[in-house]
Amino acid sequence: MKEVIILHHGDGWELCPFDAETWVCNRAYRKSDRVDKLFLMHKQVRENDIPLFDWQEINNEAEKRGFSVLALHDVPIKRAMKYPYAAITKGFKTNYFTSSGCYMIAYAIFQGYEKIRLYGVSFFEGVSDIEDDFYERCGVEYWIGRASGCGVIVEIEPHSNLLQTRTGKPYAEDG
């Protein structure tokens, strides 16, 4: 079975067994035992043209550890490939991407993975802006639904709040 682990930096990332192909985003390669693909979806500079990432560090790590980089924008990375945005948005008939996790799940479906395991993909942890987390979570849950609808098995580690209601019970279920 073609399977992939999508690893983010939220609660539960430390539970990742690294026993399958592993994809990370942004700086998560720094704390990951295994990285097969690094996703860089952000516009790559901050205000005042300050780079968001240390390109030399990423180049060195990619060479040393053998991982490839998939980027939405042009990046100065030797092992970088362009994310197939046009093909994916055309194929799925949507451009609903609210976070790097959305791009990663969509890519896994697009590439024919049969199983996606999510570790450290959780929101509302006080790590960033609550409103941003809400929209990012909605997008990830949408793509989990798309994956499931395509017959992909999606496993979510138990610390994640993905696909969870506020009370832990279905709406209108009596206590």
C-alpha positions as CSV (number, residue, x, y, z in Angstrom):
1,M,0.0,0.0,0.0
2,K,1.4,3.4,-1.0
3,E,1.3,5.4,2.2
4,V,2.7,8.7,3.5
5,I,3.0,10.4,6.9
6,I,2.3,14.2,6.9
7,L,4.0,15.7,9.9
8,H,3.4,19.2,11.2
9,H,4.7,20.8,14.4
10,G,1.5,20.7,16.5
11,D,0.8,18.5,19.5
12,G,1.3,14.8,18.7
13,W,4.2,15.3,16.3
14,E,6.5,13.5,18.7
15,L,4.3,10.3,18.3
16,C,5.4,10.0,14.7
17,P,7.0,6.5,14.2
18,F,8.8,7.6,11.0
19,D,8.0,4.2,9.5
20,A,6.7,5.4,6.1
21,E,7.5,8.1,3.6
22,T,7.4,11.3,5.6
23,W,6.6,14.8,4.4
24,V,7.1,17.9,6.5
25,C,6.6,21.6,5.9
26,N,8.6,24.7,6.6
27,R,11.2,24.2,9.4
28,A,9.8,20.9,10.6
29,Y,12.8,19.1,9.0
30,R,14.9,20.4,11.9
31,K,13.1,18.1,14.4
32,S,12.2,15.2,12.2
33,D,14.0,11.9,12.3
34,R,13.0,11.2,8.7
35,V,12.2,13.6,5.8
36,D,11.5,12.5,2.3
37,K,9.9,15.7,1.1
38,L,9.9,19.2,2.4
39,F,6.9,21.4,1.4
40,L,7.5,25.2,1.1
41,M,4.2,26.8,0.3
42,H,4.6,30.3,1.8
43,K,5.7,33.4,-0.1
44,Q,9.3,33.1,0.7
45,V,10.1,36.6,2.1
46,R,8.8,38.6,5.0
47,E,8.4,42.4,5.1
48,N,11.5,44.3,4.1
49,D,12.6,41.4,1.8
50,I,13.9,39.4,4.7
51,P,14.0,35.7,3.6
52,L,11.6,33.5,5.5
53,F,14.0,30.5,5.3
54,D,17.7,30.0,5.5
55,W,18.3,28.7,1.9
56,Q,21.8,27.5,2.6
57,E,20.7,25.5,5.6
58,I,17.9,23.9,3.5
59,N,20.2,23.1,0.6
60,N,22.8,21.6,3.0
61,E,20.1,19.5,4.8
62,A,18.5,18.3,1.6
63,E,21.8,17.2,0.2
64,K,23.0,15.5,3.4
65,R,19.7,13.8,4.2
66,G,18.5,13.2,0.6
67,F,15.1,14.9,0.8
68,S,13.5,16.8,-2.1
69,V,11.7,20.1,-1.8
70,L,8.3,20.9,-3.3
71,A,7.6,24.6,-3.5
72,L,4.7,26.7,-4.6
73,H,7.0,29.6,-5.5
74,D,10.4,29.8,-7.0
75,V,13.1,29.0,-4.4
76,P,16.9,28.9,-4.6
77,I,17.1,25.2,-3.6
78,K,19.0,22.7,-5.8
79,R,16.6,19.8,-5.1
80,A,13.4,21.8,-5.5
81,M,10.5,21.0,-7.8
82,K,7.5,23.2,-8.5
83,Y,4.2,22.2,-6.8
84,P,1.8,21.2,-9.6
85,Y,-0.8,23.8,-8.6
86,A,-2.5,24.1,-12.0
87,A,-2.9,20.4,-12.5
88,I,-4.2,19.9,-8.9
89,T,-6.6,22.8,-9.0
90,K,-7.9,21.7,-12.4
91,G,-8.2,18.0,-11.4
92,F,-10.0,18.7,-8.1
93,K,-11.9,21.7,-9.5
94,T,-11.0,23.9,-6.4
95,N,-8.3,26.2,-5.2
96,Y,-9.3,25.9,-1.5
97,F,-6.0,25.8,0.2
98,T,-5.9,27.4,3.7
99,S,-2.5,25.9,4.9
100,S,0.5,23.9,3.9
101,G,-1.3,20.8,5.2
102,C,-4.0,21.3,2.5
103,Y,-1.5,21.4,-0.3
104,M,0.2,18.3,1.2
105,I,-3.0,16.2,1.4
106,A,-4.1,17.3,-2.1
107,Y,-0.7,16.3,-3.4
108,A,-0.9,12.9,-1.8
109,I,-4.3,12.2,-3.3
110,F,-3.0,13.5,-6.7
111,Q,0.0,11.2,-6.5
112,G,-2.2,8.1,-5.8
113,Y,-1.4,7.5,-2.2
114,E,-3.7,5.0,-0.6
115,K,-3.1,5.9,3.0
116,I,-2.3,9.2,4.7
117,R,-1.3,9.4,8.3
118,L,-1.3,12.8,10.1
119,Y,0.9,13.6,13.1
120,G,1.1,17.0,14.7
121,V,-1.7,18.4,12.6
122,S,-3.9,20.1,15.1
123,F,-5.2,23.6,15.7
124,F,-6.3,26.1,18.4
125,E,-3.3,25.5,20.5
126,G,-2.4,29.1,21.2
127,V,0.6,28.7,18.9
128,S,-0.7,31.3,16.4
129,D,-3.7,33.5,15.7
130,I,-7.0,31.7,16.6
131,E,-8.8,33.0,13.6
132,D,-6.1,31.8,11.2
133,D,-6.1,28.4,13.0
134,F,-9.9,28.2,12.4
135,Y,-9.6,28.7,8.7
136,E,-6.5,26.5,8.4
137,R,-8.3,23.7,10.3
138,C,-11.4,24.0,8.0
139,G,-9.2,23.6,4.9
140,V,-7.4,20.6,6.3
141,E,-10.7,18.9,7.3
142,Y,-12.0,19.6,3.8
143,W,-9.1,17.9,2.2
144,I,-9.4,14.9,4.6
145,G,-12.9,14.6,3.4
146,R,-11.8,14.8,-0.2
147,A,-9.2,12.1,0.4
148,S,-11.7,9.8,2.1
149,G,-14.1,10.4,-0.7
150,C,-11.4,9.2,-3.1
151,G,-11.0,6.0,-1.1
152,V,-7.8,7.1,0.7
153,I,-7.5,5.8,4.2
154,V,-6.8,8.8,6.5
155,E,-5.4,8.2,10.0
156,I,-5.2,11.0,12.5
157,E,-3.1,10.6,15.6
158,P,-5.2,10.8,18.8
159,H,-3.9,14.2,20.2
160,S,-5.2,16.0,17.1
161,N,-8.4,18.0,17.3
162,L,-9.2,17.4,13.6
163,L,-12.6,16.0,12.9
164,Q,-13.6,16.6,16.5
165,T,-16.6,18.6,17.8
166,R,-16.2,21.1,20.6
167,T,-17.9,18.7,23.1
168,G,-16.5,15.5,21.6
169,K,-20.0,14.3,20.8
170,P,-22.0,14.6,17.6
171,Y,-24.3,17.7,17.3
172,A,-27.5,17.2,19.2
173,E,-26.5,14.0,20.9
174,D,-27.9,13.8,24.4
175,G,-25.4,13.6,27.2
